[in-house]
Amino acid sequence: MTDLDSDSPAGASSPMQRLAALDAPATVPPGSGHNGSTPRPVRLTRRGRLRKWDRPKHPMDWRFWVGNVGKALIAIGLLMFGFVAYQLWGTGIETARAQNALENEFDALLAETAPITAPAPESDVADPDVAVPDVAAPVITTPPAADPQADAPVVVDEPATDGAEPADVPVTTAAAVPVEQQNLRELEEGDALARIEIPAIGVNDIVVAGVSTGDLKKGPGHFPETPLPGQLGNSAIAGHRTTYGQPFHNVDKLVPGDEIVMTTLSGTFTYRVTGTEIVSPSDYQVISTTDPNKAMLTLTSCHPKWTARQRIIIFSELVPETSAPIGEPVINYGRPIDETPDETLPAGADGDEASTPEQAEGVDVQAPLEQQSSEGGVSGNLADPAAEGNAGAEQPDEAAVNEGIADAFAEGWFSDPGANLQVGLWGLLLSLISVGAYLISRRFRRDWAGALVGIMPFVVALYFFFQNVNRLLPPNL
């Protein structure tokens, strides 16, 4: 008998079993175990190795710590890959669900709304009391065909002007649709406002009111401080390029001449791209109104992709020939512009509390938009002067509106403190699920047992954990 055979435990018939028996923990004779129980028999894998749960504990030396640090780094790396996947696809799932609900809401509104009609054209005459003199048209004759050198018309008679300036000829221009005749409804941030279509880059999304972080998660957002699409002035819309459905992912590919189609309750409006500009995040004036007599649309997003270092601005102008009648501008969705404390009127002589200028003039700020406009109250319409008898109601001017325009992507790291508690709670739940799965695997001595029970709860909790971690990141990421 060899030395190996002499040192082998009794009953080990093969070399593999003898090695397994040597590596196994010491056994206790039947009846002498804990509470008189019989030790669990040693089970080998198909490759003749001890199973994970039957192996002796490793000594807590440097190899123990290095191994556990490596496992922790691997777990962190997997979580980071999972978070990137959530950023790319998980946020898109949220936006897709929101867009489906918004599209149903907007389509229902369109079906219930009648199209608007253009008002009667106005004549632009310098003085309506001055009669326009009859001006004789010049007589144009064509030379005989026999003269090959003369192939252009020749003016042989022109009306005499006697050195006087030509009289003003009336010019017919299309008037903007008044506010009270437009299909405007009460809007709150996050509500469906319009549909934007950009055939050149495959965009077809519902635009929501507002540009806060929560609004842009639903889709492209409209700056409340700018006019609505289809109105005079510069209407501005922001959208993500990399997350939350990335509606403006390829706006950098737009070139002059590409069309942007906006559909609102007042009609369909076609804009034509005129140019692109890259600006710094602080150059918000590019989306303010510079010409109140021209209808424009500006798209803005982060640039380059995956960063917020700059902003990409897409300029476009309305194409009247293929658009519905243009309307007068409305700012802040017809709601009164917020007043600062120093603009609040002091308490009256009868002891009433301080009131806003609108309340002081007897205007119901909660009244519908059409009623406020007809009564001369503050409707947010830059082109609508204060009505007679209500001159005290201050109208927001262009400078005041531009000051209210904020950068949609200006928020930085940890800008949402409400997410801190949610991150902690969902992280704690993830830890409890992991510990529970480990204990189940240990109880049944099978790794797949704990994985089978804990995989679905872990994925669900991880999704909400990532969702709240994302709230702590800058909006552009």
C-alpha positions as CSV (number, residue, x, y, z in Angstrom):
1,M,0.0,0.0,0.0
2,T,1.3,3.4,-0.9
3,D,1.6,6.4,1.4
4,L,-1.3,8.0,-0.3
5,D,-3.5,5.0,0.3
6,S,-2.4,4.8,3.9
7,D,-3.3,8.5,4.6
8,S,-6.6,8.3,2.7
9,P,-9.9,8.2,4.6
10,A,-11.7,4.9,4.8
11,G,-14.2,4.3,2.0
12,A,-12.5,6.4,-0.6
13,S,-12.4,4.1,-3.6
14,S,-11.1,6.5,-6.3
15,P,-8.3,9.1,-6.4
16,M,-10.8,11.9,-7.0
17,Q,-13.0,10.9,-4.1
18,R,-9.9,10.6,-1.9
19,L,-8.9,14.2,-2.8
20,A,-12.4,15.5,-2.2
21,A,-12.5,13.8,1.2
22,L,-9.1,15.3,2.1
23,D,-10.4,18.8,1.3
24,A,-13.7,18.3,3.0
25,P,-14.3,19.7,6.5
26,A,-14.0,17.3,9.4
27,T,-17.0,15.1,9.8
28,V,-18.7,14.3,13.1
29,P,-19.8,10.8,13.8
30,P,-23.5,10.1,13.6
31,G,-25.4,11.2,16.7
32,S,-22.6,13.6,17.9
33,G,-23.4,16.6,15.8
34,H,-25.3,19.7,16.8
35,N,-28.4,18.6,18.6
36,G,-27.5,15.0,17.9
37,S,-28.0,15.5,14.1
38,T,-26.1,13.6,11.5
39,P,-23.7,15.8,9.4
40,R,-24.8,16.6,5.8
41,P,-23.1,14.3,3.3
42,V,-20.5,15.8,1.1
43,R,-21.7,16.4,-2.5
44,L,-19.4,16.7,-5.5
45,T,-19.9,18.5,-8.7
46,R,-19.9,16.6,-12.0
47,R,-16.2,17.5,-12.3
48,G,-15.5,15.8,-9.0
49,R,-15.1,19.1,-7.0
50,L,-16.6,20.1,-3.8
51,R,-19.6,22.3,-4.1
52,K,-19.4,26.0,-3.1
53,W,-21.4,25.5,0.1
54,D,-19.4,22.4,1.2
55,R,-16.0,24.1,1.0
56,P,-14.2,25.2,4.1
57,K,-13.9,28.9,4.8
58,H,-10.9,30.6,3.5
59,P,-8.5,32.2,5.9
60,M,-9.0,36.0,6.2
61,D,-5.5,36.8,4.8
62,W,-4.6,39.2,2.0
63,R,-6.1,36.9,-0.6
64,F,-9.5,37.2,1.1
65,W,-9.5,41.0,1.0
66,V,-8.1,41.2,-2.5
67,G,-10.7,38.7,-3.8
68,N,-13.6,40.6,-2.2
69,V,-12.4,44.0,-3.4
70,G,-12.2,42.5,-6.9
71,K,-15.8,41.2,-6.6
72,A,-17.0,44.6,-5.4
73,L,-15.3,46.3,-8.4
74,I,-16.9,43.9,-10.8
75,A,-20.3,44.5,-9.2
76,I,-19.9,48.3,-9.4
77,G,-18.8,48.0,-13.1
78,L,-21.9,45.9,-13.9
79,L,-24.1,48.5,-12.2
80,M,-22.5,51.3,-14.2
81,F,-23.1,49.4,-17.4
82,G,-26.7,48.9,-16.3
83,F,-27.1,52.6,-15.6
84,V,-25.8,53.5,-19.1
85,A,-28.3,51.1,-20.5
86,Y,-31.0,52.8,-18.5
87,Q,-29.9,56.2,-19.8
88,L,-30.0,55.0,-23.4
89,W,-33.1,52.9,-23.4
90,G,-34.8,53.1,-20.0
91,T,-35.4,56.8,-20.2
92,G,-36.8,56.3,-23.7
93,I,-39.3,53.9,-22.4
94,E,-40.6,56.5,-20.0
95,T,-40.8,59.1,-22.7
96,A,-42.6,56.7,-25.1
97,R,-45.3,56.0,-22.5
98,A,-45.7,59.8,-21.9
99,Q,-45.8,60.5,-25.6
100,N,-48.6,57.8,-26.2
101,A,-50.7,59.5,-23.5
102,L,-50.0,63.0,-24.9
103,E,-50.8,62.0,-28.4
104,N,-54.1,60.5,-27.4
105,E,-54.9,63.7,-25.5
106,F,-53.9,66.0,-28.4
107,D,-55.7,64.0,-31.1
108,A,-58.9,64.2,-29.0
109,L,-58.5,67.9,-28.7
110,L,-57.9,68.3,-32.5
111,A,-61.1,66.3,-33.2
112,E,-63.2,68.6,-31.0
113,T,-61.7,71.9,-32.3
114,A,-63.0,73.7,-35.4
115,P,-60.3,75.4,-37.6
116,I,-59.9,79.2,-37.3
117,T,-60.4,81.6,-40.2
118,A,-58.3,84.5,-41.2
119,P,-59.7,88.0,-40.5
120,A,-60.5,90.4,-43.3
121,P,-57.4,91.9,-44.9
122,E,-56.5,95.4,-43.9
123,S,-55.5,98.2,-46.3
124,D,-52.3,100.1,-45.3
125,V,-52.9,103.7,-46.5
126,A,-51.0,106.7,-45.3
127,D,-54.1,109.0,-45.0
128,P,-57.5,107.5,-45.5
129,D,-59.0,111.0,-46.1
130,V,-56.8,111.7,-49.1
131,A,-58.1,110.3,-52.4
132,V,-55.7,108.2,-54.4
133,P,-55.3,109.9,-57.8
134,D,-55.8,108.0,-61.0
135,V,-52.4,107.0,-62.4
136,A,-52.4,106.2,-66.1
137,A,-50.5,103.0,-66.9
138,P,-47.7,103.4,-69.3
139,V,-48.4,102.3,-72.9
140,I,-46.1,99.6,-74.1
141,T,-45.7,98.7,-77.7
142,T,-43.6,96.0,-79.4
143,P,-41.4,96.9,-82.3
144,P,-42.1,95.2,-85.7
145,A,-40.8,91.7,-86.1
146,A,-38.8,92.9,-89.1
147,D,-36.2,94.5,-86.8
148,P,-34.2,91.7,-85.4
149,Q,-32.1,94.0,-83.3
150,A,-35.0,95.1,-81.2
151,D,-36.5,92.2,-79.2
152,A,-37.5,94.0,-76.0
153,P,-40.5,96.1,-75.3
154,V,-40.1,99.9,-75.6
155,V,-42.0,102.3,-73.3
156,V,-43.3,105.1,-75.6
157,D,-45.4,106.9,-73.1
158,E,-45.1,107.5,-69.4
159,P,-47.4,109.5,-67.1
160,A,-46.2,112.9,-66.2
161,T,-45.4,113.4,-62.5
162,D,-44.6,117.2,-62.6
163,G,-41.9,116.6,-60.1
164,A,-44.4,115.5,-57.4
165,E,-43.8,112.4,-55.2
166,P,-45.9,109.4,-56.2
167,A,-49.0,109.0,-54.2
168,D,-49.3,106.3,-51.5
169,V,-51.0,103.3,-53.1
170,P,-52.9,101.1,-50.6
171,V,-51.2,97.8,-49.8
172,T,-53.3,94.9,-48.7
173,T,-51.8,92.9,-45.9
174,A,-53.2,89.9,-44.0
175,A,-54.1,90.8,-40.4
176,A,-53.1,88.5,-37.5
177,V,-55.8,86.6,-35.9
178,P,-56.8,88.2,-32.6
179,V,-56.2,86.3,-29.4
180,E,-59.9,85.8,-28.6
181,Q,-60.4,84.2,-32.0
182,Q,-57.6,81.7,-31.7
183,N,-58.1,78.1,-30.4
184,L,-56.3,78.6,-27.1
185,R,-57.0,76.5,-24.0
186,E,-55.8,76.8,-20.4
187,L,-52.4,75.1,-20.2
188,E,-50.2,74.0,-17.4
189,E,-46.6,72.8,-17.6
190,G,-46.5,69.3,-19.0
191,D,-49.7,69.5,-21.0
192,A,-49.8,68.7,-24.7
193,L,-49.3,71.9,-26.7
194,A,-48.5,71.0,-30.3
195,R,-47.1,68.3,-32.6
196,I,-43.7,68.9,-34.2
197,E,-42.7,67.1,-37.4
198,I,-39.3,67.3,-39.0
199,P,-39.3,65.0,-42.0
200,A,-35.6,65.5,-42.8
201,I,-34.6,63.8,-39.5
202,G,-37.6,61.7,-38.8
203,V,-39.0,63.7,-35.8
204,N,-42.7,63.3,-34.9
205,D,-43.4,64.2,-31.3
206,I,-45.9,66.0,-29.1
207,V,-44.5,69.2,-27.7
208,V,-45.4,69.9,-24.0
209,A,-45.7,73.2,-22.2
210,G,-42.7,74.1,-20.2
211,V,-39.0,73.3,-20.2
212,S,-38.3,72.0,-16.7
213,T,-36.5,68.8,-16.2
214,G,-39.8,67.0,-15.6
215,D,-41.4,68.5,-18.7
216,L,-38.5,67.5,-21.0
217,K,-38.8,63.9,-19.8
218,K,-42.1,63.8,-21.7
219,G,-40.8,65.2,-25.0
220,P,-39.8,68.5,-26.5
221,G,-40.8,71.5,-24.4
222,H,-42.0,75.0,-25.3
223,F,-40.5,78.0,-23.5
224,P,-43.5,79.7,-21.8
225,E,-41.9,83.1,-22.1
226,T,-42.0,82.9,-25.9
227,P,-45.1,83.0,-28.3
228,L,-46.9,79.9,-29.3
229,P,-46.1,78.2,-32.6
230,G,-48.1,79.9,-35.3
231,Q,-48.0,83.3,-33.7
232,L,-46.0,86.4,-34.4
233,G,-42.7,86.5,-32.6
234,N,-40.0,83.9,-31.9
235,S,-41.5,80.6,-30.6
236,A,-38.7,78.5,-28.9
237,I,-38.7,74.8,-28.3
238,A,-36.1,72.7,-26.4
239,G,-35.4,68.9,-26.5
240,H,-32.9,66.3,-25.5
241,R,-30.4,64.9,-27.9
242,T,-29.2,61.8,-26.0
243,T,-31.8,60.6,-23.5
244,Y,-35.5,60.6,-22.9
245,G,-36.3,59.5,-26.5
246,Q,-33.6,61.9,-27.9
247,P,-36.1,63.8,-30.1
248,F,-33.4,66.3,-31.2
249,H,-30.7,63.8,-31.7
250,N,-29.9,64.8,-35.3
251,V,-30.9,68.5,-35.3
252,D,-27.3,69.2,-36.3
253,K,-28.1,67.6,-39.7
254,L,-30.7,70.2,-40.6
255,V,-29.8,72.5,-43.4
256,P,-31.4,75.7,-44.7
257,G,-34.5,74.8,-46.6
258,D,-35.6,71.9,-44.5
259,E,-39.1,72.1,-43.2
260,I,-40.5,72.0,-39.7
261,V,-44.2,71.4,-39.4
262,M,-46.0,72.5,-36.3
263,T,-49.6,71.5,-35.7
264,T,-51.6,73.3,-33.0
265,L,-55.3,73.7,-32.2
266,S,-55.3,76.8,-34.4
267,G,-54.0,75.0,-37.5
268,T,-50.8,73.6,-39.2
269,F,-47.8,75.9,-39.7
270,T,-44.8,75.2,-41.9
271,Y,-41.4,76.7,-41.0
272,R,-38.3,76.7,-43.2
273,V,-34.9,76.4,-41.6
274,T,-32.7,79.4,-42.3
275,G,-29.6,78.7,-40.3
276,T,-27.8,77.0,-37.4
277,E,-25.6,78.6,-34.7
278,I,-23.5,77.2,-31.8
279,V,-23.7,79.4,-28.7
280,S,-22.7,79.3,-25.1
281,P,-25.2,78.2,-22.5
282,S,-25.6,81.8,-21.3
283,D,-26.6,83.2,-24.7
284,Y,-30.3,82.7,-24.1
285,Q,-31.1,85.9,-26.1
286,V,-31.0,83.9,-29.3
287,I,-34.4,82.5,-28.5
288,S,-36.0,85.9,-27.6
289,T,-38.2,87.9,-30.0
290,T,-36.2,90.4,-32.0
291,D,-38.9,91.2,-34.6
292,P,-42.4,91.2,-33.3
293,N,-43.8,91.4,-36.8
294,K,-42.3,88.2,-38.0
295,A,-43.2,84.6,-37.1
296,M,-40.2,82.5,-36.3
297,L,-39.4,79.1,-34.7
298,T,-36.2,78.3,-32.8
299,L,-35.1,74.8,-31.7
300,T,-32.4,74.5,-29.0
301,S,-30.6,71.5,-27.5
302,C,-27.2,70.6,-26.0
303,H,-24.0,70.5,-28.1
304,P,-22.0,68.4,-28.7
305,K,-23.9,65.2,-27.9
306,W,-23.5,63.8,-24.4
307,T,-22.3,67.2,-23.0
308,A,-23.8,70.5,-22.0
309,R,-20.8,72.6,-22.9
310,Q,-22.6,74.5,-25.7
311,R,-26.0,74.9,-27.2
312,I,-27.1,74.3,-30.8
313,I,-29.7,76.7,-32.2
314,I,-31.8,76.0,-35.2
315,F,-33.5,79.1,-36.7
316,S,-36.5,78.9,-39.0
317,E,-39.2,81.3,-40.4
318,L,-42.8,80.7,-41.2
319,V,-43.9,79.9,-44.7
320,P,-47.3,81.8,-45.0
321,E,-48.3,80.1,-48.3
322,T,-48.5,76.7,-46.7
323,S,-49.6,77.7,-43.2
324,A,-52.8,78.5,-41.4
325,P,-53.6,82.1,-40.5
326,I,-51.0,83.5,-38.2
327,G,-52.1,84.8,-34.8
328,E,-51.3,87.5,-32.3
329,P,-48.7,86.4,-29.7
330,V,-49.6,85.1,-26.3
331,I,-47.0,84.9,-23.5
332,N,-47.0,82.5,-20.6
333,Y,-50.1,80.7,-22.0
334,G,-52.3,83.7,-21.3
335,R,-51.6,83.6,-17.6
336,P,-50.6,86.8,-15.7
337,I,-46.8,87.3,-15.6
338,D,-45.6,86.7,-12.0
339,E,-45.2,90.0,-10.1
340,T,-42.2,90.7,-7.9
341,P,-42.8,91.8,-4.3
342,D,-41.8,95.5,-5.0
343,E,-44.5,95.6,-7.7
344,T,-47.2,94.6,-5.2
345,L,-49.5,97.4,-4.2
346,P,-49.6,98.3,-0.5
347,A,-52.7,97.7,1.7
348,G,-55.6,99.9,1.0
349,A,-57.1,102.4,3.4
350,D,-59.8,100.0,4.4
351,G,-57.3,97.5,5.7
352,D,-57.5,95.1,2.7
353,E,-54.4,93.0,2.0
354,A,-52.0,94.0,-0.6
355,S,-53.1,93.1,-4.1
356,T,-51.6,92.8,-7.5
357,P,-52.1,95.4,-10.2
358,E,-54.5,93.1,-12.0
359,Q,-56.6,92.6,-8.8
360,A,-56.4,96.4,-8.1
361,E,-58.0,97.1,-11.5
362,G,-60.8,94.6,-10.9
363,V,-59.6,92.0,-13.3
364,D,-60.3,88.4,-12.5
365,V,-56.9,86.7,-13.0
366,Q,-58.6,83.3,-13.0
367,A,-60.9,84.1,-15.8
368,P,-60.5,82.3,-19.1
369,L,-58.1,83.8,-21.7
370,E,-60.8,85.1,-24.0
371,Q,-62.6,86.8,-21.2
372,Q,-59.5,88.5,-19.9
373,S,-58.5,89.7,-23.3
374,S,-62.0,91.2,-24.1
375,E,-62.1,92.9,-20.8
376,G,-58.7,94.5,-21.2
377,G,-56.9,92.5,-18.5
378,V,-53.5,91.1,-18.7
379,S,-53.7,88.3,-21.2
380,G,-49.9,88.0,-21.9
381,N,-50.5,89.3,-25.4
382,L,-47.5,91.6,-26.2
383,A,-49.4,93.2,-29.2
384,D,-52.6,93.9,-27.2
385,P,-52.4,97.4,-25.5
386,A,-54.3,98.0,-22.3
387,A,-58.0,98.8,-22.8
388,E,-59.4,102.1,-22.0
389,G,-60.3,102.4,-18.3
390,N,-57.7,99.7,-17.4
391,A,-54.5,101.6,-18.1
392,G,-53.1,100.7,-14.7
393,A,-52.7,97.0,-15.7
394,E,-49.1,96.8,-16.7
395,Q,-48.4,94.9,-19.9
396,P,-45.2,92.8,-20.1
397,D,-42.8,94.3,-22.6
398,E,-40.2,92.4,-24.6
399,A,-37.4,93.1,-22.1
400,A,-39.4,91.7,-19.2
401,V,-40.2,88.6,-21.2
402,N,-36.6,88.0,-22.3
403,E,-35.5,88.2,-18.7
404,G,-37.8,85.4,-17.8
405,I,-36.3,83.0,-20.4
406,A,-34.2,80.4,-18.6
407,D,-31.8,77.9,-19.9
408,A,-33.6,74.5,-20.1
409,F,-30.4,72.6,-19.4
410,A,-28.8,74.9,-16.9
411,E,-29.3,72.7,-13.8
412,G,-26.2,70.9,-12.6
413,W,-25.2,68.0,-10.4
414,F,-27.5,67.2,-7.4
415,S,-30.0,69.9,-8.5
416,D,-32.9,67.8,-7.2
417,P,-32.5,67.4,-3.5
418,G,-35.8,65.5,-3.3
419,A,-34.1,62.5,-5.0
420,N,-31.6,61.9,-2.2
421,L,-34.1,60.1,0.1
422,Q,-35.4,58.1,-2.8
423,V,-32.0,57.0,-3.8
424,G,-31.3,55.9,-0.2
425,L,-34.5,54.0,0.2
426,W,-34.2,52.1,-3.2
427,G,-30.6,51.4,-2.5
428,L,-31.5,49.9,0.9
429,L,-34.2,47.8,-0.8
430,L,-31.7,46.5,-3.3
431,S,-29.4,45.5,-0.4
432,L,-32.2,43.6,1.4
433,I,-33.1,41.8,-1.8
434,S,-29.5,40.7,-2.4
435,V,-29.1,39.5,1.2
436,G,-32.4,37.6,0.9
437,A,-31.4,35.9,-2.3
438,Y,-28.0,34.9,-0.7
439,L,-29.8,33.4,2.3
440,I,-32.1,31.4,0.1
441,S,-29.2,30.0,-1.9
442,R,-27.4,29.1,1.3
443,R,-30.5,27.4,2.7
444,F,-31.0,25.2,-0.4
445,R,-27.3,25.0,-1.2
446,R,-28.0,26.1,-4.8
447,D,-27.0,29.4,-6.4
448,W,-29.9,29.3,-8.8
449,A,-32.4,29.0,-6.0
450,G,-31.7,32.5,-4.7
451,A,-31.3,34.0,-8.2
452,L,-34.7,32.6,-9.3
453,V,-36.4,34.2,-6.3
454,G,-34.6,37.5,-6.3
455,I,-34.0,38.4,-10.0
456,M,-37.3,40.0,-10.7
457,P,-37.6,42.1,-7.5
458,F,-34.0,43.1,-7.9
459,V,-34.5,44.3,-11.5
460,V,-37.6,46.3,-10.6
461,A,-35.9,48.0,-7.6
462,L,-32.8,48.7,-9.7
463,Y,-34.9,50.4,-12.3
464,F,-36.4,52.9,-9.8
465,F,-32.9,53.2,-8.2
466,F,-31.5,54.3,-11.5
467,Q,-34.5,56.6,-12.1
468,N,-33.8,58.5,-8.9
469,V,-30.0,58.6,-9.4
470,N,-30.7,60.1,-12.8
471,R,-32.5,63.0,-11.0
472,L,-29.2,63.9,-9.4
473,L,-27.4,64.3,-12.7
474,P,-27.5,67.3,-15.1
475,P,-30.5,67.2,-17.4
476,N,-28.3,66.8,-20.5
477,L,-26.8,63.5,-19.4
